[in-house]
Amino acid sequence: MDTLSRYDGRSFDQIRSIKLQYDAFGYADASLLFELGQTKVLVSVSLQQSVPPFLKGQRTGWISAEYSMLPCATQQRTIRESNLAQRNARSVEISRLIGRCLRSCINMNGLGERSILIDCDVLQADGGTRVASITAASLVLNLAVQRWIQAGLIEENIVNELIAAISVGVVDGQLVTDLSYIEDKDAQADFNFVVSHSGNLIEIQGTSEKNPISWPQFEELKNLALKSVEEIFNTCSQIVPPCKILDINSRQSQSNGNRYQDKRKHKQGDLKRDSNPGIFSLSNRIKKT
């Protein structure tokens, strides 16, 4: 690989173009369609009036995330996760990663006993879906918090600072940033860096799949990641989210919005029978016989 350009014309230290479309969902408190080159993720945020059982009575909140890919997000269709007996292990791992990173920059005590749910759906995947999801989730969560404050749902800003993530790696012996799928599948090593706006490290995920890398190489990758994350923050800060007044009166009741409550069991007689069951119903077939 040339040190000046890559297959798509980018220089080795150049990230892909970023596009933001806020409020892509009409009903979510805040949502964002985040595009990183050809990778597109749709992230939404909602607030639940409950916490997991292990936090009940602790006067603190919780953040969890759900990550999934649409069947045709990749070149070859994948099975929809709702049709699988067990969730995809990769999706579970990335969901936990997103939630873990977001919790590091949020004041949970200021949330009270409520939960923030982050839904990340990959519409199109071309490498970097997890870093795109983390960056988008941080942006849209910050927007949701500002709207919750305006609506009187929370009293203070609970976002300590924004976070962003980027992938870096070694491709054909060259250190590069923001790997696309073509680069990622052939990379000798690749790492995901999650960094706060102040430049502090939140998480690193990485491996050398073919050849070990030296510590000086790792230091270069770290510096490349920090430079790229700074560019992401600068680009995203130039796009101002739209104003939106939340209609708190139309929200569901606390019991209906409780994700963690036990499922209600239907009592006998709860379900009303249809007065006109239809010609193919069991009762009509019995009458005819």
LOSE-794761 format. One record per residue (C-alpha): x, y, z. Coordinates in Angstrom, 1 decimal. Example, Ala and Ser with C-alpha at 12.3 -4.5 7.8 and 13.67 -1.06 7.14 Angstrom:
// LOSE-794761
[[12.3,-4.5,7.8]]
[[13.7,-1.1,7.1]]
// end
This chain:
// LOSE-794761
[[0.0,0.0,0.0]]
[[1.3,3.5,-0.9]]
[[2.1,5.7,2.0]]
[[0.3,8.6,0.3]]
[[-2.9,7.0,-0.8]]
[[-5.1,4.0,-0.3]]
[[-7.5,2.1,-2.6]]
[[-10.2,4.7,-2.2]]
[[-7.8,7.7,-2.6]]
[[-7.5,8.6,1.1]]
[[-4.1,9.2,2.7]]
[[-3.1,6.8,5.4]]
[[-4.1,9.3,8.2]]
[[-7.4,10.4,6.6]]
[[-10.8,9.4,8.0]]
[[-13.8,8.9,5.7]]
[[-16.4,11.6,5.3]]
[[-18.9,12.0,8.1]]
[[-22.6,12.9,7.7]]
[[-25.1,13.4,10.4]]
[[-28.9,13.5,10.2]]
[[-30.6,14.1,13.6]]
[[-34.1,13.0,14.4]]
[[-34.3,10.3,11.8]]
[[-36.9,8.7,14.0]]
[[-40.0,10.7,14.7]]
[[-41.0,9.1,18.0]]
[[-37.6,8.7,19.7]]
[[-36.5,11.4,22.2]]
[[-33.5,11.8,20.0]]
[[-32.1,9.8,17.1]]
[[-29.3,10.1,14.6]]
[[-28.4,8.6,11.2]]
[[-24.6,8.6,11.3]]
[[-22.6,7.9,8.1]]
[[-18.9,7.1,8.1]]
[[-18.1,6.7,4.5]]
[[-20.3,3.8,3.3]]
[[-21.0,2.7,6.9]]
[[-24.4,3.8,8.1]]
[[-25.8,3.4,11.6]]
[[-29.1,4.6,13.0]]
[[-29.1,5.2,16.7]]
[[-32.0,6.2,19.0]]
[[-32.3,7.0,22.7]]
[[-35.2,6.4,25.1]]
[[-35.7,6.8,28.8]]
[[-37.3,4.1,31.0]]
[[-38.7,4.7,34.5]]
[[-36.9,1.7,35.9]]
[[-33.6,0.1,36.5]]
[[-32.3,-3.5,36.5]]
[[-33.1,-5.5,39.7]]
[[-29.5,-5.2,41.0]]
[[-29.9,-1.4,41.1]]
[[-33.3,-1.1,42.8]]
[[-33.1,1.1,45.9]]
[[-29.6,2.4,45.0]]
[[-30.8,5.8,43.7]]
[[-28.7,5.6,40.6]]
[[-29.4,5.0,37.0]]
[[-28.2,2.7,34.2]]
[[-27.4,2.7,30.5]]
[[-27.6,-0.3,28.2]]
[[-27.3,-0.6,24.5]]
[[-28.5,-3.0,21.8]]
[[-26.6,-3.4,18.6]]
[[-27.7,-5.3,15.6]]
[[-27.3,-5.4,11.8]]
[[-30.0,-5.5,9.3]]
[[-30.0,-8.6,7.2]]
[[-28.9,-6.7,4.0]]
[[-26.4,-4.5,5.8]]
[[-23.6,-6.6,4.3]]
[[-23.0,-7.7,0.7]]
[[-24.2,-11.2,1.6]]
[[-27.5,-11.3,3.5]]
[[-27.3,-12.5,7.1]]
[[-30.1,-14.1,9.1]]
[[-32.2,-11.7,11.1]]
[[-31.4,-12.0,14.8]]
[[-35.1,-12.3,15.8]]
[[-35.1,-15.6,13.8]]
[[-32.1,-17.1,15.7]]
[[-32.5,-19.2,18.8]]
[[-29.7,-17.3,20.4]]
[[-28.4,-13.8,19.9]]
[[-25.4,-13.3,17.7]]
[[-22.3,-13.4,20.0]]
[[-20.7,-10.5,18.1]]
[[-23.8,-8.3,18.6]]
[[-23.9,-9.1,22.3]]
[[-20.2,-8.2,22.6]]
[[-20.6,-4.9,20.8]]
[[-23.8,-4.1,22.7]]
[[-21.9,-4.4,26.0]]
[[-19.0,-2.4,24.6]]
[[-21.3,0.5,23.7]]
[[-23.0,0.5,27.0]]
[[-19.8,0.2,28.9]]
[[-18.2,3.2,27.1]]
[[-21.2,5.4,27.5]]
[[-21.5,4.7,31.3]]
[[-17.9,6.0,31.7]]
[[-18.9,9.5,30.7]]
[[-22.3,9.8,32.4]]
[[-23.2,10.9,36.0]]
[[-25.5,8.0,36.9]]
[[-26.5,9.5,40.2]]
[[-28.0,12.5,38.5]]
[[-30.2,10.1,36.5]]
[[-32.1,8.7,39.5]]
[[-33.6,5.2,39.3]]
[[-34.1,5.3,35.5]]
[[-32.5,3.6,32.6]]
[[-31.3,5.0,29.3]]
[[-31.7,2.6,26.4]]
[[-29.5,3.0,23.3]]
[[-30.6,1.2,20.1]]
[[-28.0,0.9,17.4]]
[[-29.0,-0.5,14.0]]
[[-26.5,-1.0,11.3]]
[[-28.2,-0.1,8.0]]
[[-25.0,-0.6,5.9]]
[[-21.7,-2.0,6.9]]
[[-18.4,-1.2,5.3]]
[[-16.0,-1.5,8.3]]
[[-16.1,0.4,11.6]]
[[-19.7,-0.3,12.6]]
[[-18.9,-0.5,16.3]]
[[-16.8,2.8,16.4]]
[[-19.5,4.5,14.3]]
[[-22.2,3.3,16.8]]
[[-20.2,4.5,19.8]]
[[-19.6,7.9,18.3]]
[[-23.2,8.3,17.2]]
[[-24.6,7.1,20.5]]
[[-22.6,9.7,22.5]]
[[-23.8,12.5,20.2]]
[[-27.5,11.5,20.3]]
[[-27.4,10.8,24.1]]
[[-26.1,14.3,24.7]]
[[-28.9,15.7,22.6]]
[[-31.5,13.6,24.4]]
[[-30.2,14.7,27.8]]
[[-30.6,18.4,26.8]]
[[-34.2,17.7,25.8]]
[[-34.9,15.9,29.0]]
[[-33.7,18.9,31.0]]
[[-35.9,21.2,29.0]]
[[-38.9,18.9,29.5]]
[[-38.2,18.7,33.2]]
[[-37.6,15.0,33.2]]
[[-34.1,15.4,34.8]]
[[-32.7,18.4,36.7]]
[[-29.1,18.6,35.6]]
[[-26.8,17.8,32.8]]
[[-25.5,14.2,33.4]]
[[-23.1,14.1,30.5]]
[[-19.6,14.7,31.7]]
[[-18.2,14.8,28.2]]
[[-18.6,13.4,24.7]]
[[-16.7,10.3,23.5]]
[[-15.7,9.1,20.1]]
[[-14.1,6.0,18.6]]
[[-12.0,5.1,15.6]]
[[-10.3,2.0,14.1]]
[[-6.6,2.0,13.2]]
[[-4.5,-0.8,11.9]]
[[-1.6,-2.1,9.8]]
[[-2.5,-2.9,6.2]]
[[0.2,-4.1,3.8]]
[[2.8,-2.9,6.3]]
[[1.4,0.6,6.4]]
[[-0.3,2.2,9.5]]
[[-3.7,3.5,8.5]]
[[-6.8,5.0,10.2]]
[[-10.5,4.3,9.8]]
[[-10.3,1.0,8.0]]
[[-13.0,0.1,5.5]]
[[-14.1,-3.5,5.1]]
[[-11.7,-4.2,2.3]]
[[-8.8,-3.0,4.5]]
[[-10.0,-4.6,7.7]]
[[-10.4,-8.1,6.3]]
[[-6.7,-8.2,5.1]]
[[-5.2,-6.2,8.0]]
[[-2.2,-7.6,9.8]]
[[-3.3,-5.8,13.0]]
[[-6.3,-3.7,13.9]]
[[-7.3,-1.8,17.0]]
[[-10.4,0.2,18.1]]
[[-9.7,3.2,20.3]]
[[-12.5,4.9,22.4]]
[[-11.4,8.3,23.6]]
[[-13.1,11.1,25.6]]
[[-13.3,14.7,24.3]]
[[-10.6,15.6,26.8]]
[[-8.3,13.0,25.2]]
[[-8.5,10.4,27.9]]
[[-8.6,6.7,27.0]]
[[-11.8,4.8,27.7]]
[[-11.2,1.5,25.9]]
[[-8.9,-0.3,23.5]]
[[-9.8,-3.4,21.6]]
[[-7.2,-4.9,19.3]]
[[-5.3,-7.9,17.9]]
[[-2.4,-8.7,15.7]]
[[-3.9,-11.5,13.5]]
[[-0.9,-12.2,11.3]]
[[2.3,-10.7,12.7]]
[[3.1,-9.1,16.1]]
[[3.5,-5.4,16.1]]
[[6.3,-3.6,18.0]]
[[5.6,-1.2,20.9]]
[[6.9,1.8,18.7]]
[[4.3,0.7,16.1]]
[[1.6,0.6,18.8]]
[[2.6,4.1,19.9]]
[[2.2,5.3,16.3]]
[[-1.2,3.7,16.1]]
[[-2.2,5.4,19.3]]
[[-1.2,8.8,18.1]]
[[-2.9,8.2,14.8]]
[[-6.1,7.3,16.6]]
[[-6.0,10.4,18.8]]
[[-5.5,12.6,15.7]]
[[-8.5,11.0,14.0]]
[[-10.7,11.2,17.0]]
[[-10.0,14.9,17.3]]
[[-11.0,15.3,13.7]]
[[-14.3,13.5,14.4]]
[[-15.1,15.8,17.3]]
[[-14.3,18.9,15.2]]
[[-16.5,17.7,12.3]]
[[-19.5,16.7,14.5]]
[[-19.4,19.9,16.5]]
[[-20.0,21.9,13.3]]
[[-23.5,20.3,12.8]]
[[-26.1,21.8,15.1]]
[[-28.9,19.4,16.2]]
[[-32.5,20.7,15.6]]
[[-34.7,22.0,18.4]]
[[-37.4,19.7,19.5]]
[[-39.9,20.0,22.4]]
[[-40.7,16.6,24.0]]
[[-44.4,15.9,24.6]]
[[-44.2,14.3,28.1]]
[[-48.0,14.1,28.4]]
[[-48.1,11.5,25.6]]
[[-45.6,9.2,27.2]]
[[-46.6,5.8,28.4]]
[[-47.2,5.2,32.1]]
[[-44.4,4.0,34.2]]
[[-45.6,0.4,34.3]]
[[-46.0,0.3,30.5]]
[[-42.5,1.6,30.0]]
[[-40.8,-0.6,32.5]]
[[-38.5,-2.9,30.6]]
[[-37.4,-4.8,33.7]]
[[-40.8,-5.6,35.3]]
[[-42.1,-9.2,35.3]]
[[-44.3,-10.1,32.4]]
[[-48.0,-10.0,33.3]]
[[-49.8,-13.2,33.1]]
[[-53.2,-13.2,31.4]]
[[-56.0,-14.1,33.8]]
[[-58.8,-16.3,32.6]]
[[-61.4,-14.0,31.0]]
[[-58.9,-11.2,30.2]]
[[-59.2,-11.9,26.5]]
[[-62.7,-11.2,25.1]]
[[-64.0,-13.5,22.5]]
[[-65.1,-12.1,19.2]]
[[-68.8,-11.9,18.9]]
[[-68.5,-12.8,15.2]]
[[-65.9,-15.6,15.2]]
[[-66.0,-16.3,11.4]]
[[-67.2,-19.1,9.2]]
[[-64.0,-21.1,9.7]]
[[-64.1,-20.9,13.5]]
[[-64.3,-24.1,15.6]]
[[-67.7,-23.1,17.0]]
[[-69.2,-22.8,13.5]]
[[-67.7,-26.1,12.3]]
[[-69.2,-27.9,15.3]]
[[-72.7,-26.4,14.5]]
[[-72.5,-27.7,11.0]]
[[-71.7,-31.2,12.1]]
// end
